[in-house]
Amino acid sequence: MSVVSVSMPEELLERIDEFADDHGYTGRSEVVREASRTLLGEFEDKRLEGRELMGVVTVLFDYETTSVEEKMMHLRHEHEGIVTANFHSHVGGHHCMELFVLEGSVDEISTFVGKIRATKDTLTVDYSVLPVDEFGPLADMS
């Protein structure tokens, strides 16, 4: 097995170690491997392929980190073909919430979510995806 070096904030590393202890993992490497498998597999559901999908993406960030808001605006324009609605709100003392409603293919939505996740200084990214033509068992894919 290959060894990979990853940089992360100390707080995140502490959370991973605590999670490993609380859930019976052998260590942080096992937690990171499991999280990686989950992340890489989340858009591989064959039931989503070839279907028109609706997605909702919620992003939380500190408004003092002004580059995040600017990056959200650029992503909204870059993906205007699938962004059907966008909502910005101030929440809490110094946070902003950006909500995107998307309509497109699994590839288009997964690309958009990936770019949001890759945006430096976002605090949380949450999403759900479901087929537009079926409101049933795929209602919560997150």
N, C-alpha and C positions, 0 to 999 in steps of 0.2 A: 504494500500500500504506500502511496506517495505521501510525503509530508508537505503541508502547505502553511506558509506563514501569513497570518491575517492581522491587519491593524484594526483595532476597535477601541472605543472609549472604555475606560476602567469600569464605569458604571454598568455597561452592557456585559462585560466579562463577568462581573460579580453576579448579575442576574442569570447568566448562563450557568455559572457554577451552582448557584442556589437551585435553579430549575433541575439541573442534573441530580443534585442530592435529593430534592423533594420527590422526584419521579423515578428514581432507581436507575438512572443512566450510569454507565461506568465512568464517564467523565465528559468534559466539554467537547472533545472530538466527536463523540457519539451524538451529542445534541446538535452540533453543527452539521454533521452528515445527514441526520434526519431532517433538519430544517432545509437543507439544500435539496434533498429528494422531494420534499413537499413543494418547495418553490418551483422547481423545474417541472414537476408533474401537474401543477394546478390547472393548466390550460390544455392538457392532453386528453381531456374527456372526449371520446369519439362521438358522443351524443351531441356535441356542440358543432362539429365540423359541418360545413355546407349550409348552416342555418343563419338566419338573420337574428342577431342577439341584441338585447338591451343590457347596458351595464351602468352601474352607479358607482362612482369613485369619490371617496371623501378623503381629503388631505388636511392635516392639521400642522401648523407651523407657527413659530414665534414671529410676530409682525416686525420685530426689530431686526430680523434677518431679511432685509428688503429684497435680496436677490431671489428668494424663493417665490415671492409674489410675481416678480418679473418673469421668472422661468415658467410659472403656471400660465401666464398670458401668452408667452411664446408657444408653449405646447398646445394651448387652445387654438391658436391660429394655424399652427403646423398641421393639426388634425381636425380642421374645421369640417371636413367631410363626414366625420363620425360624431363630433360633439354637437348634440342637439340642444343642450342647455348647460349653463354654467352659473353658479351662485357663489358669491363671496360674502362672508359674514365675520364679524368680530365676536369672539367668544372668550369668556374668562377675562382676566386682567390684561393680558398682552399676547393673545393668540388670535390667529385667523384660521377660518375653515373655508376650504375651497371644495365645492361639490360639482362634479361633472356628471351629466347624463349623456350616455353614449348609445349609438345605434350602429352596428356594423358586424363584421365577421369576427370569429374567434382570433384570427391573426391580427386584425386591426386593433381589437380591444386589448389583447395581451401585449402588443407593442406599446400602446398608450400607457397601460398600467406599469410596464417595465420602465418606461422613461420617467414616469412620476416617481417610482420607487428609487430610481437612480439619482434623483434630484437631491443634492446635498442640503442638509439642514431641515428636511421634513421630519416632523416628530412622529406622525403615524400616517399610514396609508391603508385604507380599508376599501373593499369593493365587493359587489355582488354582480352576478351575470345570470341572465335567464333568456331562453328563446322567446322571441316576440310572438311566435305562432303557437306557443304552448305555455300555459301558466300552471305548472304542476310540479313534478318531482325535482325539477332543476331550479326551483325558486330561490335557493340559497346555495351558491357554489363557493362561498368564501370559506 
